[in-house]
Amino acid sequence: MFDQPSANSLNVATNPVSREFFETLKIPILQGAVWSPEDTARAAHVAVVNQTFVRRYWPAGDALGCRIRLPDFTAFTAWMLAHPGSNDWLQVLGVVGDTPNDGLSRPAVPAVYLPYSLVLGDSFNVSVRTAGNPLSFSKAIREEVHRADAGQPVNEMRTAEDILADEGWATEKFVASLFAMFSALALALAAIGLFSVISVAVAQRRQELGIRFALGASRRSVLLNVLFAGARAVLAGLTVGVVACVMLNGVFRHWAQADIYDPLVILCVAGVFLFTSAIASFWPAWKASTIDPMTALRA
């Protein structure tokens, strides 16, 4: 059994939780399992770690069955109750996915989850997943708490959105909304511009298209020809845009706390532009495919 050396230098987030914590917050269990109710009842020396913990402290091995020690995990005030040996060795039972635990704009830090019964404080946070408005369940939650302990006060109820807002999510949401609004406006203006350019081009080529029809060109070929002309313009613009985004990646990272090197995002954006260009080009292309050759040649 490989033991991670016990050292105060281990920079980890310690989370005393119940075993239902992971299911409630939809944190995936990637390896192993969570402790049992019996382990909670007897304050077993077991733990679950996140992926970042494994990558940092066991980069070449399996964490399951290994042991860790948190020397500072014990009662540090008179109103806390610690199980004997709470800061002794803990056996790792499982590995869970990473969740933001150091702010929304920073990477997850190594985290250890262990039974809350190892160290008991004078207050608890209870997480509840609801199917509707969380605040509409406030009365029911208070009644359940008082049913378990009539003297236990419920100090505060907050939604996940409120907590995330305090962590900076409101600012990021505002910036994202601002970018989305200007992006939608730019997309609409681009679609209007493309529609106008293709409409003018079709009007200027009216006689040419009439000659094509007179020589036997099909309406389908003319429709596709006009659509492809619009698509070529959009593809050229996309190429220039992707290159510009790569070159300005540092500026975007400052606002979005991330980079744009995500193939899925680039493909989705390209798909949106191509779809919009098809819609903007369709009506002029349809008008071009319905030109009467005789009328066009006499104009």
N, C-alpha and C positions, 0 to 999 in steps of 0.2 A: 504493500500500500504506500503510495507516494503522498507525503505530507507537505503542504505548502508551509514554509517556515512562518512561525508566528512572529510578527514584527509590527511595531507601531507605525511603520512607514507605509503599510498597506493602505492605499487611498481608496476606500470602498464606501458605498452607501449601505447602511445597515437598516433593514426593514423588518421589524417584528410584525407579522401578519397572521391571519387565519388561513387555513388551507383553501377556503372558498374565495379568497382574495383574487386569485388568478382567473377563475371562471367569471367572477363579477366584472372584472376589468378587461376580460377577453385577452389576457396575456397568454400566448401559446406555450405549451410545454413541449419542448423540442427533444429532450432526452430524459429518460428515467421517469420519475413520478414525484408527486408532492407527498408530504408526510400524512399519516393517517390521523383520525380523531383521537385514537389512543395515544399517539405520539404527543398531541397537543395536551391531553389530560395529564400525562406524566412529565411534561416539559422535556421531551427527548432532545438530545444534543444532535440535531440534524439540521440541514440547511438546503436551500436551492439557490443557485447562482444564475446570473444572466450571461448572455453570449460574450459581452465585452470582458467580463471577469475571466472566462475561459480563455479567450484570445490573449489576454495579458499575462495571466499567471500559469496557464497550462497550454502554451501554444503548440506543443508537440504530443500531447497526450489526452486521454479521456478523463474528464473530471469526475465521472461517476465513481463513487467509492473512495475518493480522496478525502482528505481532511483539511480543514482550515481552522484558524484560531483567531478570535477577536479579543485581544486583551482588555480593551476598554468597555466591552459589553457587559456591564454590571450596574447595580444600583449606585447612583451617585448623589441621591438626595434622601432625606429621611422618609419621604412619602412614596418611595418606590420599593417594590418587593422583588428581589432577585432569587431565582432558584439556585441552590448550591452548585457551584461550578459553572455558572452561566457563561463565563468567559473562557471555558475549557475548549477542548477540541470538538469540532462539529463535523459530522460526516455528510458529504454532499450526496443528496438523493436524486437530484435532477437539474436540468438546465432549461431556462425559459428564455423567451425572446426579449430583446432590448426594448425599453420604453424610455421616453424623455424623462430623465431624473436630475438634470443639471441645467434646467432652463430649456426653452423651446429652440433656441438658436445655437446650442452647443451639443456636441455628441454625448451619447449616454456614457456614464461612468460605470466602473465595475460595481455590481450590486449583489448583496447577500440577503436572501429572504429566510427567515427562521421563525419558529413558533412564538407567538406573542406571549405564551405562558412562561417563557424563560425569564423575562423581566417585565413586571407589571408596574405601570404608572398609575396616576390618579385620574386619567382621562383616556378615552378611546375615540378614534375616528371610525365611523361606520359608513361603508360604501354600499349604496343600494342602486340597482339597475331597474329602471321602470320602463313601461311600454308607452307612457304618455308624458305629460308635463310633470317633471319631478316634484315641483312644489305642491301639486295637487295631492300628493301622498304624505304631506307633512303631518297631518293629524293622525293618520294610520301608523306612521312610523313612531310618533311619540307614544301612542297607545301601546304599541308592541314593547317599547323600551320600558314603560311604566308597568306593563304586565310582568316583565322579567324582574324589575326592581322598582318598586313604587317610589323610592326616595332618590332615584337617579335622575338628575336634571339633563335636559337636552338643550345645550347652550346655543347652538347655531346650526342652521341648515343652509348649505350652499350647493348650487348646481355645478357640474363639471365646467360649464361655460364660464361661470363666475371665477372659478379657480384658474382656468386657462387665461382669462382676461388679465388677472393679476400677474401672471407670468409673462405677459407681453404679447399674448395672442391677439388682443384687441388692436394693437399697433400693426402687427403683421397682417391682420385681416383687413385693416383700413388700406394699407399699402397695396395688398393684393386686389382689393375692390377697385382702387384707383387705377391700377394697371389694367384690370379687366375692362373698366369703363372706357379708358382711352383706346384700348385695343379694339373693342367693339366699334367705337366711333371710326377708328382708322380703317377697320375692315369694311364698314358700310360705305365710307367715302371711296375706298378702293373699288368696291363693287359698282358703285355709281359711275366712277370714272371709266372702268372697263366696259360697262354697258354703253356709255356714250361713245367711247373710241370705236368699238366694234360697230355700233349703229352707223356712225359716220363712214367707216370703212366700207360697210355694206352699201350705203347710199352712193359712194363714189365708184364702187365696182358694179353698179347695177347693170350697165350695158355689157360688161364682161361676163357677168353671170347669165345674162340673157343669151349671149352667144354660146356659152357652155351648154345651156339647156337646149338651144337650137341644134347643137352638134351631138346631142344625145346624152348629156350628163344627167345622172339621176339626182332626184331631190335629196336622197340620203347622202350621197357623196358631197353635195354642196353643204348640207347641214353639218356633216362631220368636219369638212374643211374649215368652216368658220369657227366651230368649237375648238378645233386643234390650234387655230391661230390664237385664240384667247388663252388656251392652256400653255402654249409656248411662251407667251409674255409672262404668265404667272410663274412658270418654272424658272425663267431668267431672273425674275424678281426674288424668288425663293433662294436661288443660289447666292445672289448678292446678300440677301438678308442673313442667311446662315453664316456666311463668311464674316459679316459685320458683327453678328452676335458672338462668334468665337473670339474675334479681336477685342470686343468690349466686355468679355466675360468678367473681368475684374470689377467693372462698374456694376454689373448686374448682381454679382456676388455680394457687394456692399449692401444692396437693397433687399435681396431675397435670402441672404445667408446660405446660399448654395450656388452651384454652377449649372450651366445649361447643357453639360455633356451627358444628356440622357437621350438615347436613341428613340425611346418610346415617345417622349415629349416632342422631339423634332418631327417624328413621323405623324403624330396627331396634329400638330400645327400645320404641317404640309398638307395633310388630308383636308383640314378645314379650309385652307386657302383654295385648294383645287375644287372642292365642292362648291364654295362660294363663286369661284370663277365660272363653273359650269352653269350655275343658276343665272349669273349676270349675262352670260353669253348666249343662253338658250333662246331668248326671245328674238334678238337680232338674227341669230342663225336660222330660226324658224321663219322669220320674215324673208330671209334670203332664199330659203328653199321653196317659198311659195310665189316667187317672182314669175310673172307671165312673160315669156320670151318676146312675144310680139310687142307688148307694151313697152318693155325695156329697150328693144331695138329702135322703136320709133321716138324714144325720148332724146 
